């Protein structure tokens, strides 16, 4: 082969190799551009979704503010007459011409309503949308006569107002008073014994999966009328609110740091969660929390004694949660959860001399015992309307969708 032929062959090989390399570079560049564009679109979509979420939340909060502060809206909320005439529509929110929301509110019952906020954000010819729903309630019931040893007071939604007792090898014994659920009273895999009392539900009474409901000198009634939640004034500006009557006030961290064996007297007011975790504690009076009361025990003892003047109890503006293994819990007075009341225990002995009340109530237990004695004298001072002239507006359910 001549030198010229070798040069031609080499040149042809270089040309083919160059074309292949250029093609590979073009493909890589095209891929990177595509990926970059996709990532940018994802980032833009996430940013828009975040804007839409906060727009919808702003709509919900505006309606809640109106319910709390606008006399006409507040009156309609309490009367259960909120309808489309109270809807809110806003555009050019935060000086952004692309941002808007519409808020509707519908009453389920007096002092209970559903708020639906739909936000939109315009992007060129496309429209992004977010829907946020909130369920709000205000307790309005009088504490003049409270006949309930246990009470689940949610209304308007099947997810609220239920009393559920589930367990194995355990019996809930209720002596006196009325056990009531504004939706379903359910006994599953365990036994509820009611002595000289009543079991009632606004929907129905379910005894399933090996559950037993034993009535001694008692009767059951379902369906029956719904009942208002007790009105508890946690932190209003009124002189008789629990906040303004407090004997001692703690932050969440200060209360959590109290040592085991602590004894507290009077009205103990905690801003935030009141947590009793793995320690013995005695409260002579009433423990009040602006958020949750959480009691987590592993063999320890928590005791609440009713004060002769103040009464006794555990009052939470949100949830009351017991999570226990062994040990003893004794409460003289009212256990009150403006949202969920939950007892999850294994081998713990509970004695409640008073009443327990929640928007929704659940007991899940194995071993141990739960004794519920209806003792109005222990909680009557706690629910006295003189000391509970108003109650907070509470957001119970929150649900959202995006499209």
Order of alpha helices (4+ residues) and beta strands (2+ residues): alpha-alpha-beta-beta-beta-beta-beta-beta-beta-beta-beta-beta-beta-beta-beta-beta-alpha-beta-alpha-beta-beta-beta-beta-beta-beta-beta-beta-beta-beta-alpha-beta
